[in-house]
Amino acid sequence: MEFQAGDIYLVDSDRVGARIVKFLMTAPTLWQYIWRALRHTQQKVRFYHAGMCVYDNKVIEQQGVVEYEDVYDAILKKKKAIVYRYKHLTEAQKEGLLFTAYQDLGEKYDWLLIIGRTLTWLTGIKWFTRKIQLRDHEFCVTRVAYWFYEVLGVTFGQRTWHEVTTDSIDDFCKTNTNDWEVVYES
């Protein structure tokens, strides 16, 4: 499988942290979670982590810091993974995505944004997600969303790139088939 620069990958895991992240994505707020639980209409969340493919069988992703990882370790050896490709991506846009992503190498995780997202989930007030964060810090999925916003203006169906989740990327890409295609799925 030949991945291209700018391909977005989403992966799953059975780890406790991944299960917690996926649980919080089943509904935008606690109140919607309760309502959906009562109606048995809870959303299924397939993935918890996001990254972007770059050249030479490498990806760029954020674990503790933004770093390169081998495609095999990041995607191919995962039990559950999907790779989406934007169909209209030009070479100049690919270079823009790579340049923007490379600027983040070594950047740390935004633990404060996790608190903001949790407060939004508990209260339903999106201000927490938009405002409670460390300057120039993100976590994996908002970093990928930022790269795409900076180069293509894409917010994956959300108001801002700060609000993007792996689930919103998955939903957006699989429903916008005129612009996005699946190039790998396990």
C-alpha positions in Angstrom: 0.0 0.0 0.0 1.4 3.4 -1.1 0.3 6.2 1.1 0.7 9.8 0.0 1.6 13.0 1.8 -1.6 14.5 3.3 -3.4 11.2 3.8 -5.2 11.3 7.2 -5.2 8.1 9.2 -7.4 7.2 12.2 -6.6 4.2 14.4 -8.2 2.4 17.3 -6.9 0.7 20.5 -8.2 -1.4 23.3 -6.2 0.6 25.9 -8.1 2.2 28.8 -7.2 5.7 27.7 -8.5 5.1 24.2 -11.7 3.6 25.5 -12.3 6.7 27.6 -11.6 9.1 24.7 -14.1 7.1 22.5 -16.7 7.1 25.3 -16.5 10.9 25.5 -17.1 11.1 21.7 -20.3 9.1 21.8 -22.2 12.3 22.4 -21.2 16.0 22.3 -22.3 16.5 25.9 -23.2 14.5 29.1 -26.8 15.5 28.6 -27.0 14.3 25.1 -25.2 11.1 26.2 -28.0 10.5 28.8 -30.7 11.2 26.3 -29.2 8.9 23.7 -28.7 6.2 26.4 -32.3 6.4 27.3 -33.3 6.1 23.7 -30.7 3.5 22.8 -29.4 5.7 20.0 -25.8 6.2 21.2 -23.3 6.9 18.4 -20.7 4.3 17.6 -17.2 5.7 17.7 -14.6 3.7 15.7 -11.3 5.5 16.3 -9.5 7.5 18.9 -6.2 8.6 17.4 -5.3 10.6 14.3 -2.2 11.4 12.3 -1.0 12.3 8.8 1.1 10.4 6.3 4.2 12.0 4.9 6.8 10.9 2.4 9.1 7.8 2.7 6.7 5.5 4.5 6.5 7.8 7.5 3.7 9.5 9.3 3.7 12.5 11.6 1.7 12.2 14.7 1.5 13.4 18.3 1.9 10.9 21.1 3.8 12.7 23.9 5.3 15.1 21.3 4.8 15.6 17.6 7.2 13.1 16.0 7.7 10.8 13.0 6.6 7.2 13.1 6.9 4.3 10.7 3.8 3.6 8.7 3.9 0.0 9.8 3.9 0.8 13.5 1.4 3.7 13.2 -1.1 2.1 10.8 -0.5 -1.3 9.3 0.0 -3.3 12.5 -3.1 -1.9 14.1 -6.2 -4.1 14.3 -8.5 -1.2 13.3 -7.3 1.6 11.1 -8.6 3.7 8.2 -6.8 6.1 5.8 -8.6 8.9 4.1 -7.3 10.9 1.1 -8.6 14.3 -0.1 -9.2 13.7 -3.8 -8.4 17.2 -5.0 -5.1 17.8 -3.1 -2.6 19.5 -5.3 1.2 19.2 -5.0 1.4 22.7 -3.6 -1.2 21.9 -1.0 0.7 18.7 -0.1 3.9 20.7 0.4 1.9 23.2 2.5 0.6 20.4 4.7 4.1 19.0 5.1 5.6 22.4 5.9 2.9 23.2 8.4 3.2 19.8 10.1 7.0 20.0 10.2 6.7 23.2 12.1 5.1 21.3 15.0 7.8 18.6 15.4 8.7 18.3 19.0 5.7 20.3 20.2 4.1 18.9 23.4 0.6 17.7 24.3 -2.1 20.2 25.4 -3.3 18.8 28.7 -5.2 22.0 29.4 -7.3 21.5 26.2 -8.3 18.0 27.6 -9.7 19.8 30.6 -11.5 22.3 28.4 -13.0 19.5 26.3 -14.1 17.6 29.4 -15.8 20.8 30.8 -17.6 21.3 27.5 -18.7 17.7 27.6 -20.0 18.0 31.1 -21.8 21.4 30.6 -22.5 21.7 26.9 -20.7 25.1 26.8 -18.3 25.1 23.8 -16.5 28.1 25.2 -14.4 25.8 27.4 -13.1 23.9 24.3 -12.4 27.1 22.4 -10.7 29.1 25.2 -9.2 26.7 27.8 -5.9 25.6 26.1 -2.2 26.2 26.1 -1.0 28.5 23.4 0.5 26.7 20.4 -0.2 23.3 21.9 -2.7 20.7 20.7 -3.3 17.0 20.8 -3.3 14.5 18.0 -6.6 15.1 16.3 -6.7 18.9 16.7 -3.2 19.1 15.4 -4.2 17.3 12.2 -7.3 19.5 12.0 -5.1 22.6 12.4 -2.8 21.5 9.5 -5.8 21.0 7.2 -7.4 24.3 8.3 -4.2 26.2 7.7 -3.7 24.9 4.2 -7.2 24.0 2.9 -9.6 25.8 5.3 -11.2 22.5 6.2 -12.8 22.2 9.7 -14.4 18.7 9.1 -17.9 19.9 9.7 -17.1 21.7 13.0 -17.2 25.5 13.7 -13.5 25.6 14.4 -10.6 23.2 14.2 -10.4 23.2 18.0 -13.7 21.2 18.1 -12.6 18.5 15.7 -12.6 14.9 17.0 -11.5 11.7 15.4 -15.1 10.8 15.1 -16.0 14.1 13.3 -13.1 13.5 10.9 -14.4 9.9 10.3 -18.0 11.0 9.8 -17.1 14.0 7.6 -14.8 12.0 5.3 -17.0 9.0 4.9 -20.0 11.2 4.0 -18.3 13.6 1.7 -17.3 11.0 -0.9 -17.0 13.6 -3.7 -14.0 15.0 -1.9 -12.6 12.2 0.3 -11.9 8.5 -0.4 -10.8 5.6 1.7 -7.4 4.3 0.5 -6.9 1.7 3.3 -9.0 0.1 5.9 -8.3 -2.8 8.3 
